[in-house]
Amino acid sequence: MPEKLHALHEAFQQAVDYRAHIQDRDCAPQKTYHEMREIFAEPLPETGMDDAEIIRSLVRDGDQGLMQMAHPRFFGWVLGASHPAGVAADWLASAWGQNTGAHTPSPTTAAIEETAAGWILEILDLPRRSSVGFVTGASVGNLVGLAAARGKTLREHGWDPDADGLIGAPELHVFIGDDAHTSVFSALQHLGLGPRRAIRIDADRQGRMDPRHLRREVDARSGPKIIIGQAGQINTGAFDPFDDLVEIARDSGAWLHVDAAFGLWARANPDLKPMTTGLDGADSWATDGHKWLQTPFDTGYAIVRHPEDHLRAMTTMASYLPVTVETDRMPSQLVPELSRRARGLPTWAILKALGRQGVSEMVGRHCAVARHIAERLSAGPDLRIMNEVVLNQVTVSFGSAESDAETRQSLTEAVIDAAVATGQLFVGGGRWQGEWVMRLSVISHNVSIADADITADAILAAWETIRAA
Ligand SMILES: Cc1ncc(COP(=O)(O)O)c(C=O)c1O
């Protein structure tokens, strides 16, 4: 074997060893960012070193600063757990070194991505003629969907922003729920639509948009309009009332885009799917692979019902690039970047590894685990579950309702720290409904009801100790 390939073997062995023993590790990193910065702050090497030794030193020096995000009891943010089939396919995507911007230079990876795109539409039961761009995550998925929306709605009012920009364009009204995710506001910023100009629509205690308020605001304005809905609120998992949103969009000629970073996957489970009714009537959707499908980072999907608007918003043309034949899917024409890795491979591999039934079972199990944790915790004293657990998200505030918010915040933070310090799990915090809460997001592919019990026991024991102090 040529010496240069030793690094691949070393990385393979180190990766397998890490994943085989992940459950024996503390979930949280053992060293802080600042400590790791000290370790890695070294001068630019003047001469090269042995490839395999680089990988060994990476593991040796970096190990203590790893968060065990693929651990079954990792409940931080909303992050999937990098399924081994997807990781393995991702390795090959890198080892093969295939630039999947165009289809002719990399027929295998472009063809696989096309198949995976079709499977995504099928498993999520979205209109089968929609176009699917493989992006880095839901943030860019939102950007792409909203770029298509911007083009279509302005062209209908005599202006082509994709050619002429926004200076002098008719005013475009954007309507968005009060509890929308920050990434949607970033997309508005990047697209020159100004997050501050967006018309905020009241939301209820679960973060769902009020359709009556939306209707009033939409009816009060003329001109091009975009409505941004949400499937899976980041703290509650709740869904906007999509039947109403679709009707309002249809009546007003608005484009309906949905940020569905994780909630869209409820459609893969027949018991949960009814919560998403109407969602398939939208014009575009952004969702993640690296959340509920468990692909390694970074994989997301920008899905647009109207492929011509999608292509028009994203297409880069240059004389040296292959010309698109109408029926052929050109990967780069559906995303902002040109050169990119074969992002479709992990999606394809995981859908093969789990199948339709496996994805359905996993999503259903995660929601059952979330309900179980919430039920177990709610039996504890002086704490409140702050959301209706409709999906996989649980938020908890510690401290009696009679105490002030500051006291509850410090108690909640103390419980989070104590629970994480056990090493058995990872949970984070966040603000919801004006309250500082512990957030648990159940989305790690191999989490079980037994893990739910370990988690609830650890959190309740931490709370007991803090109450007694
Ligand atoms: C509802 C929602 N939308 C968008 C995003 C952004 O997704 P990503 O970080 O994959 O770009 C998230 C991330 O947690 C989310 O929960």
The ligand as a Tripos MOL2 file, in Angstrom:
@<TRIPOS>MOLECULE
LIG
   16    16     1     0     0
SMALL
NO_CHARGES

@<TRIPOS>ATOM
      1 C1        -37.0220   25.1090   13.1810 C.3       1 LIG1
      2 C2        -35.6150   25.2350   12.6850 C.ar      1 LIG1
      3 N1        -35.3760   25.8520   11.5140 N.ar      1 LIG1
      4 C3        -34.1360   25.9810   11.0150 C.ar      1 LIG1
      5 C4        -33.0480   25.4720   11.6800 C.ar      1 LIG1
      6 C5        -31.6730   25.6460   11.0940 C.3       1 LIG1
      7 O1        -31.1910   24.4000   10.6980 O.3       1 LIG1
      8 P1        -29.6270   24.1740   10.3520 P.3       1 LIG1
      9 O2        -28.8830   24.5120   11.6050 O.co2     1 LIG1
     10 O3        -29.5520   22.7590   10.0030 O.co2     1 LIG1
     11 O4        -29.2740   25.0630    9.2400 O.co2     1 LIG1
     12 C6        -33.2410   24.8120   12.9060 C.ar      1 LIG1
     13 C7        -32.0890   24.2990   13.6720 C.2       1 LIG1
     14 O5        -32.2120   23.8170   14.7740 O.2       1 LIG1
     15 C8        -34.5590   24.6680   13.4110 C.ar      1 LIG1
     16 O6        -34.8040   24.0150   14.5490 O.3       1 LIG1
@<TRIPOS>BOND
     1     1     2 1
     2     2     3 ar
     3     2    15 ar
     4     3     4 ar
     5     4     5 ar
     6     5     6 1
     7     5    12 ar
     8     6     7 1
     9     7     8 1
    10     8     9 2
    11     8    10 1
    12     8    11 1
    13    12    13 1
    14    12    15 ar
    15    13    14 2
    16    15    16 1
@<TRIPOS>SUBSTRUCTURE
     1 LIG1         1 GROUP 0 **** ****
